[in-house]
Amino acid sequence: MRSRKKKDAPTTDAAPESAEATAEAQPLAEGDSAPEMQPTVEGDATADARPPAEEDSGNDGSVDAPRASEELATAPAADSAADTGTPQDSPVAADATGDGATAPGALDSSAAAESSDYADQAATAPGEARGPAEDTAADDAADAPAPAARPSRGRTALRRVGATTSALLLVGAAAGAVVAAQYLTPEPSAAVTAPLVDVPAGPVTAVCAGPPALTSGDGMSVDPDLDPAAATPASRTQLLTLPRADAAAGEGTFTSLDGDAQPLARQGEVRALTTDPAAAGILQAEPVGEVSALLAGATVARATAGDLRGLIATGCQTPASSTWLVGGASEPGASGQLVLTNPGRTPVTVNVTVWTSLGVTDAPLLTGVVIAPGKQTAVLLEAAVTSDPRLALRVDADGGEVTAVVQDARLSGFVPAGVDAVTPAAPPALHQTIPGVVLGESGIDDAASSAVRLVNPGEEVATARVSLLGAEGEQAVSGAEEVAIDPGAVLDLSLAGIAPGAYAVAVKSDVPVTGAVVLARPGTPGELDPDVAPVDRAWTPAAAPLTAGTLPLPGLGQLVDAATVTLSNPAETPVDVDLVPVSGTGSRGKAVQVTVPAKATVATPAADLGDQLAAVELSAEDGVTAAVVLTAKAPDGELISVLPPAADPHAQRAVRVDVR
């Protein structure tokens, strides 16, 4: 190792073991002093401290002394400047960092080991004799003050090598862990069956819609010159709680949005309440013991003239945090009123996403709509959405749950072209079934025709196959074997020309979609416009199969002339369904069993089940889709509406728990 002194002290290099180095360090006579050694820079030190060749050093060949010396001579300039206190921009630093200087970290582990060995050998090894010159030089070096905190080059190199070696060891350990993980076989996981967990029974809440109304006030009226009293339809709301095999009918209360509360009175085996005219409000039914109340309710309205000509039936809805509505339009001649109701006790913020025939559209007026507790808000779609003949909506509630329905009213000039309520549809899925599709006589030249509406809310093109489930089984729809639906688009498929009958529409898609069917009943042209026939429309949404539910029959025999229960089976095997009629006096009749073949639909007139019915209960071992089609006669044609069943809340409160 080479030892440095202060600037005014001579630098003494350790004597090499070669013969040539020994000759340069001849012993001095007594009294003579060693010649003064001049300080050297890095480059000079390399020449003065050049090690002997292997054959002269007496090494066994394991140390490559010349290469170690060259490695030491090319130590980083920054270290040299730091060790000697010399600024890096001084001549000494410049010389040390000249061309050929080795960058930090360039010294490999073998070179470091060799340089360390050589440095140890350059000093006198234990047991070896030193000459007088060596003793004198060693004594002078011992008397001279040592540089402050000056680490040797060998130690500096070793520290670098140690750090590099540690890093390499860590990298190697990590690599070993990765390789080992690839060969470690985890223990096989046991399959866990997802159990059904019963949620404790609690009150059941449903929101009942009020009668249809002309859009006026802050929005646009379809006909602003029309007297609202002349177009106000007759309406009523009918509410029921029904008994179970092991429990009586639960107590219930109906509270209108104006604040008036009315209890459901016992009537035979049921509890019932009828409001005439209809009123929007909240129905709450209490559980009976450990069982949720079984309830059903709906509002029906009928008008045979005016802008609201038609039959409009809307079932009481269970509030939800997300609701899909497929139907309505915002083009000229159409008016869509989105009605939102908050039955909770805290404010709810609603955001609505709108899909059109061209894709998703911006609707600022439908973003951040705040609904107060126990209140209702209506927003005109033609004021919030650009003009479009086909709409689909998703209503998302934040901070609570709401109910949503669209009042869809249309005019063809001055002639009424139908009014109905667009009610919630099943969420998008690869398979959908739309029940209650009762088709009448239709032709291509009719003023209006029934149609299937599908929405693709995804980001990929959907390819869908549309078929009909009729009395004779499944049948194809011409031109609907492979229907491409663009991402975010809403598409209508006409059902004109199909034979009259009761059907369900089956949809199979490679991308999740949802949909609904609009039924059209053209009438006879009148004096108002002899060339344009009035039309009534009815929307029936996609629905999930159920095993228990109740079909309400509001106003049957008063506002409604006839009702037909339709049961559709999308499965591959037949399903037996029990239908239990409930009369207006509160008595439950004998169950009637109906077998629904695979991929088929069976229609049963309500008159075949009993007289003056208020509801029909259904139950099945396997799921079926159901609906009740209501009709009424008008002087200029038939009026129509479709109601979905109210699902059994006791069956719905059992949730599946996934264990992951």
C-alpha positions as CSV (number, residue, x, y, z in Angstrom):
1,M,0.0,0.0,0.0
2,R,1.2,3.5,-0.7
3,S,1.1,6.0,2.1
4,R,0.7,9.8,1.6
5,K,1.8,12.6,3.7
6,K,0.9,16.3,3.8
7,K,1.9,18.4,0.8
8,D,5.2,19.4,2.4
9,A,6.1,15.8,3.4
10,P,7.8,13.3,1.1
11,T,5.7,10.4,-0.2
12,T,7.1,7.0,0.6
13,D,6.1,4.0,-1.4
14,A,6.3,0.5,-0.1
15,A,9.3,-1.4,-1.5
16,P,8.4,-4.1,-4.0
17,E,9.8,-7.5,-3.7
18,S,11.4,-7.7,-7.2
19,A,15.1,-7.5,-7.7
20,E,14.8,-4.3,-9.6
21,A,12.9,-2.5,-6.9
22,T,15.5,-3.7,-4.3
23,A,18.3,-2.3,-6.3
24,E,16.6,1.1,-6.3
25,A,16.4,1.0,-2.5
26,Q,20.1,0.4,-1.6
27,P,21.0,0.6,2.1
28,L,22.3,4.0,3.3
29,A,25.4,4.6,5.2
30,E,25.2,5.6,8.8
31,G,24.4,9.2,9.2
32,D,23.0,9.7,5.7
33,S,19.4,10.5,5.3
34,A,17.0,9.2,2.7
35,P,16.7,11.3,-0.4
36,E,13.6,13.4,-0.5
37,M,10.7,11.8,-2.4
38,Q,8.7,14.1,-4.6
39,P,4.9,14.0,-4.3
40,T,3.3,12.3,-7.2
41,V,0.0,12.5,-9.0
42,E,-2.0,9.4,-9.9
43,G,-0.3,8.9,-13.2
44,D,3.2,9.1,-11.7
45,A,2.3,6.8,-8.8
46,T,1.5,4.2,-11.4
47,A,5.0,4.2,-12.8
48,D,6.7,4.3,-9.4
49,A,4.7,1.5,-7.9
50,R,4.7,-0.8,-10.9
51,P,4.7,-4.4,-9.5
52,P,7.1,-7.1,-10.6
53,A,6.3,-9.7,-13.1
54,E,5.0,-13.1,-12.0
55,E,8.3,-14.8,-12.5
56,D,10.2,-12.2,-10.4
57,S,7.7,-11.8,-7.6
58,G,7.8,-15.3,-6.4
59,N,4.0,-15.5,-6.6
60,D,2.4,-18.8,-7.6
61,G,0.6,-17.2,-10.5
62,S,-2.7,-16.7,-8.6
63,V,-2.2,-12.9,-8.5
64,D,-1.9,-10.9,-11.7
65,A,0.1,-8.0,-10.2
66,P,0.5,-5.8,-13.3
67,R,-3.3,-5.8,-14.0
68,A,-4.0,-5.1,-10.4
69,S,-1.6,-2.1,-10.5
70,E,-3.3,-0.8,-13.6
71,E,-6.7,-1.1,-12.0
72,L,-5.5,0.8,-8.9
73,A,-4.0,3.5,-11.1
74,T,-7.4,4.1,-12.7
75,A,-9.4,4.7,-9.5
76,P,-12.2,7.4,-9.8
77,A,-11.0,11.0,-9.8
78,A,-13.8,12.0,-7.4
79,D,-12.4,9.6,-4.7
80,S,-8.9,10.9,-5.2
81,A,-10.0,14.5,-4.9
82,A,-11.9,13.7,-1.8
83,D,-9.0,11.8,-0.2
84,T,-6.4,14.4,-0.8
85,G,-8.6,17.5,-0.3
86,T,-7.7,18.6,-3.9
87,P,-10.5,20.3,-5.8
88,Q,-11.7,18.4,-8.8
89,D,-10.9,21.2,-11.1
90,S,-7.2,21.4,-10.0
91,P,-4.4,20.1,-12.3
92,V,-4.0,17.0,-10.1
93,A,-7.7,16.1,-10.4
94,A,-7.7,16.9,-14.1
95,D,-4.8,14.5,-14.6
96,A,-6.5,11.8,-12.5
97,T,-9.7,12.1,-14.5
98,G,-8.1,12.1,-17.9
99,D,-8.7,9.8,-20.8
100,G,-8.5,6.2,-19.8
101,A,-9.7,6.7,-16.2
102,T,-12.0,3.9,-15.0
103,A,-15.5,4.9,-14.1
104,P,-16.8,4.1,-10.6
105,G,-18.0,0.6,-10.3
106,A,-15.7,-0.6,-13.2
107,L,-13.4,-2.6,-10.9
108,D,-14.6,-6.2,-10.8
109,S,-14.3,-8.5,-7.9
110,S,-11.3,-10.5,-9.1
111,A,-9.3,-7.3,-9.8
112,A,-10.1,-6.0,-6.4
113,A,-9.0,-9.2,-4.8
114,E,-5.8,-9.1,-6.8
115,S,-5.1,-5.5,-5.9
116,S,-5.6,-6.2,-2.2
117,D,-3.3,-9.2,-2.4
118,Y,-0.6,-7.1,-4.2
119,A,-0.9,-4.3,-1.7
120,D,-0.4,-6.6,1.2
121,Q,2.6,-8.1,-0.6
122,A,4.1,-4.7,-1.4
123,A,4.4,-4.1,2.4
124,T,6.8,-6.3,4.3
125,A,5.2,-9.7,4.8
126,P,5.4,-11.2,8.3
127,G,8.6,-13.2,8.8
128,E,10.5,-11.5,5.9
129,A,13.7,-9.4,6.6
130,R,13.9,-5.8,5.6
131,G,17.1,-3.9,4.7
132,P,18.3,-0.7,6.4
133,A,16.8,1.5,3.7
134,E,13.4,-0.1,4.2
135,D,13.7,0.4,8.0
136,T,14.7,4.0,7.6
137,A,11.9,4.7,5.1
138,A,9.4,2.9,7.4
139,D,10.7,5.0,10.4
140,D,10.4,8.3,8.5
141,A,6.9,7.3,7.4
142,A,5.9,6.5,11.0
143,D,7.3,9.9,12.2
144,A,5.4,11.9,9.6
145,P,1.8,12.9,10.3
146,A,-0.7,10.6,8.6
147,P,-3.4,12.0,6.4
148,A,-6.7,12.5,8.2
149,A,-9.3,9.8,7.6
150,R,-7.7,8.7,4.4
151,P,-8.9,5.2,3.4
152,S,-6.6,3.1,1.4
153,R,-7.3,2.4,-2.3
154,G,-7.6,-1.2,-1.6
155,R,-10.2,-0.7,1.1
156,T,-12.1,1.7,-1.1
157,A,-12.1,-0.8,-3.9
158,L,-13.1,-3.6,-1.5
159,R,-16.0,-1.5,-0.2
160,R,-17.2,-1.1,-3.8
161,V,-16.8,-4.7,-4.5
162,G,-18.6,-5.6,-1.2
163,A,-21.6,-3.4,-2.2
164,T,-21.7,-4.8,-5.7
165,T,-21.4,-8.3,-4.3
166,S,-24.3,-7.7,-1.8
167,A,-26.5,-6.3,-4.6
168,L,-25.7,-9.3,-6.8
169,L,-26.5,-11.7,-3.9
170,L,-29.9,-9.9,-3.4
171,V,-30.7,-10.1,-7.1
172,G,-29.7,-13.8,-7.1
173,A,-31.8,-14.5,-4.1
174,A,-34.8,-12.8,-5.7
175,A,-34.3,-14.7,-8.9
176,G,-34.0,-17.9,-7.0
177,A,-37.3,-17.2,-5.2
178,V,-39.0,-16.5,-8.6
179,V,-37.7,-19.8,-10.1
180,A,-38.6,-21.7,-7.0
181,A,-42.1,-20.3,-7.0
182,Q,-42.6,-21.6,-10.5
183,Y,-41.9,-25.2,-9.3
184,L,-43.9,-25.0,-6.1
185,T,-47.3,-26.5,-6.4
186,P,-50.0,-24.8,-4.3
187,E,-52.3,-26.9,-2.3
188,P,-55.6,-27.6,-4.2
189,S,-58.4,-25.3,-3.1
190,A,-61.6,-26.9,-2.0
191,A,-64.8,-25.9,-3.8
192,V,-67.2,-24.0,-1.5
193,T,-70.9,-24.0,-2.2
194,A,-72.4,-20.6,-2.1
195,P,-75.2,-20.8,0.4
196,L,-78.5,-18.9,0.5
197,V,-78.7,-16.7,3.6
198,D,-82.1,-15.4,4.7
199,V,-82.2,-11.7,5.5
200,P,-84.5,-10.9,8.5
201,A,-88.0,-9.9,7.4
202,G,-88.7,-6.2,7.4
203,P,-91.3,-3.8,6.0
204,V,-91.8,-3.9,2.3
205,T,-92.0,-0.6,0.4
206,A,-93.4,0.1,-3.0
207,V,-94.1,3.3,-4.9
208,C,-97.4,3.6,-6.8
209,A,-97.6,6.0,-9.8
210,G,-100.2,8.6,-10.2
211,P,-102.5,9.0,-13.3
212,P,-100.9,10.3,-16.5
213,A,-100.9,14.0,-17.1
214,L,-100.2,16.4,-19.9
215,T,-96.7,17.8,-19.9
216,S,-97.1,21.5,-19.2
217,G,-95.7,24.2,-16.9
218,D,-92.0,24.3,-17.1
219,G,-91.9,21.9,-20.1
220,M,-93.6,21.6,-23.4
221,S,-97.2,20.6,-23.8
222,V,-98.1,18.3,-26.7
223,D,-101.1,20.5,-27.4
224,P,-100.9,23.7,-25.3
225,D,-104.4,24.8,-26.5
226,L,-106.1,21.7,-25.1
227,D,-108.2,22.0,-21.9
228,P,-106.6,19.6,-19.4
229,A,-110.0,18.8,-18.0
230,A,-111.1,17.4,-21.3
231,A,-108.2,15.0,-21.5
232,T,-108.1,13.9,-17.9
233,P,-108.5,10.1,-17.8
234,A,-110.6,8.1,-15.3
235,S,-108.2,6.3,-12.9
236,R,-107.9,4.3,-9.8
237,T,-105.1,2.7,-7.6
238,Q,-105.8,-0.7,-6.2
239,L,-103.6,-2.1,-3.4
240,L,-103.6,-5.6,-1.7
241,T,-101.7,-7.6,0.9
242,L,-102.4,-11.3,0.6
243,P,-102.2,-14.2,3.0
244,R,-99.7,-17.1,2.8
245,A,-100.2,-20.7,3.7
246,D,-98.7,-20.1,7.2
247,A,-99.4,-16.4,7.7
248,A,-102.3,-13.9,7.4
249,A,-102.2,-10.9,5.2
250,G,-99.8,-8.3,6.6
251,E,-100.9,-4.8,7.7
252,G,-100.2,-2.0,5.3
253,T,-100.4,1.7,5.0
254,F,-100.6,3.9,1.9
255,T,-99.3,7.4,2.2
256,S,-99.9,9.8,-0.7
257,L,-97.2,12.2,-1.7
258,D,-99.5,14.9,-0.3
259,G,-99.1,13.4,3.2
260,D,-102.4,11.6,3.7
261,A,-102.0,8.1,5.2
262,Q,-104.7,5.4,4.8
263,P,-104.5,1.9,6.2
264,L,-105.3,-1.2,4.1
265,A,-108.6,-2.6,5.6
266,R,-109.3,-6.3,6.1
267,Q,-111.4,-7.6,3.3
268,G,-112.0,-11.4,3.5
269,E,-108.6,-13.1,3.5
270,V,-106.8,-10.0,2.2
271,R,-106.2,-6.4,3.2
272,A,-107.2,-4.0,0.5
273,L,-107.4,-0.3,-0.4
274,T,-108.8,1.4,-3.5
275,T,-108.3,5.1,-4.3
276,D,-110.5,6.7,-6.9
277,P,-109.1,8.7,-8.6
278,A,-105.6,7.4,-8.5
279,A,-103.0,9.1,-6.4
280,A,-99.2,8.8,-6.4
281,G,-98.0,7.5,-3.0
282,I,-95.9,5.0,-1.0
283,L,-97.2,1.6,0.1
284,Q,-95.6,0.1,3.2
285,A,-96.5,-3.4,4.4
286,E,-95.3,-4.9,7.7
287,P,-94.0,-8.5,8.0
288,V,-96.0,-11.2,9.6
289,G,-93.8,-13.0,12.1
290,E,-90.7,-14.1,10.3
291,V,-92.2,-13.7,6.8
292,S,-92.3,-10.6,4.6
293,A,-95.8,-9.4,3.5
294,L,-97.0,-10.5,0.1
295,L,-98.4,-7.4,-1.7
296,A,-99.5,-6.3,-5.1
297,G,-100.7,-2.9,-6.4
298,A,-101.2,-1.0,-9.6
299,T,-102.6,2.2,-11.0
300,V,-104.8,2.1,-14.1
301,A,-106.1,5.0,-16.2
302,R,-108.4,5.1,-19.2
303,A,-109.2,7.9,-21.7
304,T,-111.2,7.3,-24.9
305,A,-110.5,10.8,-26.5
306,G,-108.0,13.6,-26.3
307,D,-104.2,13.6,-26.3
308,L,-104.1,11.0,-23.6
309,R,-106.4,8.5,-25.3
310,G,-105.4,5.1,-24.3
311,L,-105.2,2.5,-21.4
312,I,-102.3,3.1,-19.1
313,A,-101.5,0.6,-16.3
314,T,-98.5,0.9,-14.0
315,G,-97.5,-1.5,-11.2
316,C,-96.3,-0.3,-7.8
317,Q,-92.5,-0.6,-7.9
318,T,-89.9,-1.5,-5.4
319,P,-87.2,1.2,-5.2
320,A,-83.8,0.4,-6.5
321,S,-80.4,2.0,-6.8
322,S,-80.1,1.3,-10.5
323,T,-83.0,1.0,-13.0
324,W,-83.1,0.3,-16.7
325,L,-85.9,1.9,-18.8
326,V,-86.1,0.9,-22.5
327,G,-88.7,3.0,-24.4
328,G,-89.8,6.5,-25.3
329,A,-88.7,9.1,-27.8
330,S,-87.7,12.8,-28.0
331,E,-88.5,13.5,-31.6
332,P,-91.2,16.0,-32.7
333,G,-94.7,14.7,-31.8
334,A,-93.4,12.7,-28.8
335,S,-93.2,13.7,-25.2
336,G,-91.4,11.6,-22.6
337,Q,-91.7,12.5,-18.9
338,L,-89.2,10.8,-16.6
339,V,-90.8,10.6,-13.1
340,L,-88.5,9.9,-10.2
341,T,-89.8,9.2,-6.6
342,N,-87.7,9.0,-3.4
343,P,-89.6,7.0,-0.7
344,G,-86.7,7.3,1.7
345,R,-85.9,9.6,4.6
346,T,-82.8,11.2,3.1
347,P,-82.2,13.2,-0.1
348,V,-81.1,11.2,-3.1
349,T,-79.0,12.3,-6.1
350,V,-79.9,10.8,-9.4
351,N,-77.7,10.6,-12.6
352,V,-79.3,9.3,-15.8
353,T,-77.4,7.8,-18.7
354,V,-79.2,8.1,-22.1
355,W,-78.7,5.9,-25.2
356,T,-80.1,6.9,-28.5
357,S,-80.2,5.5,-32.1
358,L,-76.7,7.1,-32.5
359,G,-75.2,6.1,-29.3
360,V,-74.7,7.6,-25.8
361,T,-75.7,11.3,-25.6
362,D,-75.0,14.1,-23.1
363,A,-77.9,15.0,-20.9
364,P,-76.8,17.7,-18.5
365,L,-80.3,18.3,-17.2
366,L,-80.4,14.6,-16.1
367,T,-77.1,14.8,-14.1
368,G,-77.1,15.5,-10.4
369,V,-80.9,15.6,-10.0
370,V,-81.6,15.9,-6.2
371,I,-84.9,14.4,-4.9
372,A,-86.1,15.3,-1.4
373,P,-87.2,12.6,1.0
374,G,-90.8,11.4,0.2
375,K,-91.0,13.6,-2.9
376,Q,-91.3,13.2,-6.7
377,T,-89.5,15.0,-9.5
378,A,-90.4,15.0,-13.2
379,V,-88.0,15.8,-16.1
380,L,-89.0,16.2,-19.7
381,L,-86.8,14.1,-22.0
382,E,-87.4,16.3,-25.0
383,A,-86.0,19.2,-23.1
384,A,-83.0,17.2,-21.8
385,V,-82.1,15.0,-24.8
386,T,-81.6,15.8,-28.5
387,S,-84.3,14.8,-30.9
388,D,-84.3,11.0,-31.4
389,P,-87.0,8.4,-32.2
390,R,-85.4,5.7,-29.9
391,L,-84.3,6.1,-26.3
392,A,-83.1,3.9,-23.5
393,L,-82.1,5.1,-20.0
394,R,-80.3,3.9,-16.9
395,V,-81.2,5.7,-13.7
396,D,-78.5,5.5,-10.9
397,A,-79.3,6.8,-7.4
398,D,-76.6,7.9,-5.0
399,G,-77.5,8.1,-1.3
400,G,-80.6,6.0,-1.4
401,E,-83.0,4.2,-3.7
402,V,-85.7,5.6,-6.1
403,T,-88.3,4.4,-8.5
404,A,-88.3,5.5,-12.1
405,V,-90.9,5.4,-14.9
406,V,-91.3,7.2,-18.2
407,Q,-94.7,8.5,-19.4
408,D,-94.5,8.1,-23.1
409,A,-97.1,10.1,-25.0
410,R,-97.3,10.7,-28.8
411,L,-99.3,12.6,-31.4
412,S,-99.5,12.2,-35.1
413,G,-100.4,15.8,-36.0
414,F,-103.6,16.4,-34.0
415,V,-104.4,12.7,-33.7
416,P,-103.5,10.8,-30.5
417,A,-100.8,8.2,-31.3
418,G,-100.7,6.4,-28.0
419,V,-99.7,6.8,-24.4
420,D,-98.2,4.3,-21.9
421,A,-95.7,3.9,-19.1
422,V,-92.2,2.6,-19.7
423,T,-91.4,0.5,-16.6
424,P,-88.1,-1.1,-15.4
425,A,-86.5,-3.8,-17.6
426,A,-84.0,-6.5,-16.7
427,P,-80.4,-5.4,-16.6
428,P,-78.3,-6.3,-19.7
429,A,-77.5,-10.0,-20.2
430,L,-76.7,-12.4,-23.0
431,H,-80.2,-13.9,-22.8
432,Q,-83.4,-12.0,-22.4
433,T,-87.1,-12.8,-22.4
434,I,-89.8,-10.2,-23.0
435,P,-93.2,-11.6,-22.0
436,G,-96.8,-10.3,-22.6
437,V,-96.3,-9.9,-26.4
438,V,-99.9,-10.2,-27.6
439,L,-100.0,-9.3,-31.3
440,G,-103.1,-8.3,-33.2
441,E,-103.8,-8.1,-36.9
442,S,-101.1,-6.0,-38.6
443,G,-99.7,-5.1,-42.0
444,I,-96.8,-3.3,-43.4
445,D,-98.9,-0.3,-44.4
446,D,-100.4,0.2,-41.0
447,A,-100.0,3.6,-39.3
448,A,-98.1,1.9,-36.5
449,S,-96.8,-1.6,-35.8
450,S,-95.4,-3.5,-32.9
451,A,-91.7,-3.6,-32.6
452,V,-88.8,-5.0,-30.5
453,R,-86.4,-2.4,-29.1
454,L,-82.9,-3.5,-28.1
455,V,-80.1,-1.4,-26.6
456,N,-76.4,-2.3,-26.5
457,P,-74.8,-0.3,-23.7
458,G,-71.4,-2.0,-24.2
459,E,-68.3,-0.9,-26.2
460,E,-68.4,-3.8,-28.8
461,V,-70.8,-4.6,-31.6
462,A,-73.5,-7.0,-30.5
463,T,-74.8,-9.7,-32.7
464,A,-78.3,-10.8,-31.5
465,R,-80.7,-13.4,-32.6
466,V,-84.4,-12.6,-32.0
467,S,-87.1,-15.3,-32.0
468,L,-90.7,-15.7,-30.8
469,L,-91.9,-18.2,-28.2
470,G,-95.5,-18.9,-29.2
471,A,-98.2,-21.5,-28.5
472,E,-96.4,-23.9,-30.9
473,G,-93.0,-23.3,-29.6
474,E,-90.1,-21.2,-30.8
475,Q,-90.2,-19.6,-34.3
476,A,-87.8,-17.4,-36.1
477,V,-88.4,-13.8,-37.0
478,S,-87.6,-13.1,-40.6
479,G,-84.6,-10.8,-40.9
480,A,-83.7,-11.1,-37.2
481,E,-81.5,-14.2,-37.2
482,E,-78.3,-12.1,-36.9
483,V,-78.9,-8.5,-36.0
484,A,-75.9,-6.2,-35.5
485,I,-76.2,-3.5,-32.9
486,D,-73.5,-0.9,-32.8
487,P,-71.9,0.0,-29.4
488,G,-74.1,2.3,-27.4
489,A,-76.9,2.2,-30.0
490,V,-80.7,1.6,-29.7
491,L,-82.3,-0.5,-32.4
492,D,-86.0,-1.2,-33.3
493,L,-87.1,-4.4,-35.1
494,S,-90.6,-4.4,-36.6
495,L,-93.0,-7.3,-35.8
496,A,-95.5,-6.3,-38.6
497,G,-96.9,-9.2,-40.5
498,I,-96.6,-11.8,-37.8
499,A,-99.7,-13.9,-37.1
500,P,-101.9,-12.7,-34.2
501,G,-101.3,-14.5,-30.9
502,A,-99.6,-14.5,-27.5
503,Y,-95.9,-14.6,-27.6
504,A,-92.7,-13.8,-25.7
505,V,-89.7,-12.4,-27.5
506,A,-86.4,-14.3,-26.9
507,V,-83.1,-12.6,-27.4
508,K,-79.7,-14.3,-27.6
509,S,-76.7,-12.1,-27.9
510,D,-72.9,-12.4,-27.8
511,V,-72.7,-9.1,-25.9
512,P,-75.0,-8.1,-22.9
513,V,-78.2,-6.3,-24.1
514,T,-81.6,-5.5,-22.7
515,G,-84.8,-4.5,-24.4
516,A,-88.6,-4.1,-24.5
517,V,-91.5,-4.6,-26.9
518,V,-94.0,-1.9,-27.8
519,L,-97.4,-3.1,-28.8
520,A,-99.5,-1.0,-31.3
521,R,-103.2,-1.1,-31.8
522,P,-104.3,1.1,-34.7
523,G,-107.9,2.4,-34.6
524,T,-110.3,3.9,-37.1
525,P,-109.7,7.4,-38.5
526,G,-112.2,10.0,-37.3
527,E,-113.4,13.5,-38.1
528,L,-110.4,15.2,-36.7
529,D,-108.3,13.8,-39.5
530,P,-109.9,11.2,-41.9
531,D,-106.5,10.2,-43.2
532,V,-104.8,9.4,-39.9
533,A,-105.9,6.6,-37.6
534,P,-105.5,6.9,-33.8
535,V,-103.1,4.5,-32.1
536,D,-102.7,3.1,-28.7
537,R,-99.4,1.7,-27.5
538,A,-98.2,-0.5,-24.6
539,W,-94.7,-1.2,-23.4
540,T,-93.6,-4.6,-21.9
541,P,-90.0,-4.9,-20.7
542,A,-87.5,-7.8,-20.5
543,A,-88.0,-9.7,-17.3
544,A,-86.1,-12.3,-15.4
545,P,-87.9,-15.7,-14.7
546,L,-89.5,-16.1,-11.3
547,T,-90.9,-18.9,-9.2
548,A,-93.5,-16.8,-7.2
549,G,-95.3,-13.6,-7.7
550,T,-98.6,-11.8,-8.0
551,L,-100.3,-10.3,-11.1
552,P,-102.5,-7.4,-10.2
553,L,-105.8,-6.8,-12.1
554,P,-106.7,-3.2,-11.3
555,G,-110.1,-1.9,-12.5
556,L,-111.1,-5.2,-14.1
557,G,-114.8,-4.9,-14.9
558,Q,-114.8,-1.0,-14.6
559,L,-111.9,0.6,-16.5
560,V,-110.6,-2.7,-17.9
561,D,-112.8,-4.9,-20.1
562,A,-110.6,-8.0,-20.3
563,A,-107.3,-9.4,-18.9
564,T,-105.1,-12.3,-20.2
565,V,-102.4,-14.0,-18.2
566,T,-99.5,-15.0,-20.3
567,L,-96.8,-17.5,-19.1
568,S,-93.6,-18.0,-21.1
569,N,-91.0,-20.7,-20.6
570,P,-87.6,-20.0,-22.1
571,A,-86.2,-23.3,-20.7
572,E,-85.7,-26.6,-22.5
573,T,-88.1,-28.6,-20.4
574,P,-91.9,-28.0,-19.5
575,V,-92.8,-26.1,-16.4
576,D,-96.0,-26.6,-14.3
577,V,-97.4,-23.3,-12.9
578,D,-100.1,-22.9,-10.3
579,L,-102.5,-20.0,-10.7
580,V,-104.5,-18.9,-7.6
581,P,-107.3,-16.3,-8.3
582,V,-108.0,-13.7,-5.7
583,S,-111.5,-12.1,-6.0
584,G,-112.4,-8.5,-5.3
585,T,-114.2,-9.6,-2.1
586,G,-110.9,-10.9,-0.7
587,S,-111.4,-14.7,-1.2
588,R,-108.8,-17.0,-2.7
589,G,-110.0,-19.5,-5.2
590,K,-108.8,-23.0,-6.0
591,A,-105.4,-23.3,-7.7
592,V,-105.4,-23.9,-11.5
593,Q,-102.4,-25.8,-12.8
594,V,-101.1,-24.7,-16.2
595,T,-98.3,-26.6,-18.0
596,V,-96.1,-24.4,-20.2
597,P,-94.1,-26.4,-22.8
598,A,-90.5,-25.7,-23.4
599,K,-89.8,-22.6,-25.5
600,A,-93.5,-21.8,-25.6
601,T,-96.1,-19.4,-24.3
602,V,-99.5,-20.2,-22.8
603,A,-102.3,-17.5,-22.6
604,T,-105.1,-17.9,-20.0
605,P,-108.0,-15.4,-19.9
606,A,-108.7,-14.1,-16.4
607,A,-112.3,-14.9,-16.9
608,D,-111.4,-18.6,-17.0
609,L,-110.0,-18.3,-13.5
610,G,-113.0,-16.6,-11.9
611,D,-115.2,-13.5,-11.8
612,Q,-114.4,-10.0,-10.6
613,L,-110.8,-10.8,-9.9
614,A,-108.4,-8.4,-8.1
615,A,-105.2,-10.4,-8.6
616,V,-103.7,-13.8,-9.6
617,E,-101.0,-15.5,-7.6
618,L,-98.5,-17.7,-9.4
619,S,-96.0,-20.3,-8.2
620,A,-93.8,-22.7,-10.1
621,E,-90.9,-25.1,-9.3
622,D,-88.9,-23.7,-12.1
623,G,-88.8,-20.1,-13.3
624,V,-91.2,-18.6,-15.9
625,T,-91.7,-15.1,-17.2
626,A,-95.2,-13.8,-16.8
627,A,-97.4,-10.7,-17.6
628,V,-101.0,-9.7,-17.7
629,V,-102.3,-8.0,-20.8
630,L,-105.2,-5.6,-20.1
631,T,-107.6,-4.4,-22.9
632,A,-110.5,-2.0,-23.1
633,K,-112.8,-0.9,-25.9
634,A,-113.0,2.6,-27.3
635,P,-115.4,4.0,-30.0
636,D,-112.6,4.1,-32.5
637,G,-110.5,1.1,-31.6
638,E,-108.9,-1.2,-28.9
639,L,-106.9,0.1,-26.0
640,I,-104.1,-2.0,-24.5
641,S,-101.6,-2.1,-21.6
642,V,-99.4,-4.7,-20.0
643,L,-98.5,-5.2,-16.3
644,P,-95.6,-7.3,-15.0
645,P,-96.0,-9.4,-11.9
646,A,-95.0,-8.2,-8.4
647,A,-92.2,-10.6,-7.2
648,D,-92.6,-12.2,-3.8
649,P,-90.4,-10.1,-1.5
650,H,-89.9,-13.0,0.9
651,A,-88.2,-15.0,-1.9
652,Q,-86.2,-12.0,-2.9
653,R,-84.8,-11.3,0.6
654,A,-82.8,-14.6,0.4
655,V,-79.4,-13.6,-1.0
656,R,-76.5,-15.7,-2.3
657,V,-73.2,-15.3,-0.5
658,D,-70.1,-16.0,-2.4
659,V,-67.1,-17.3,-0.4
660,R,-63.8,-16.4,-2.1
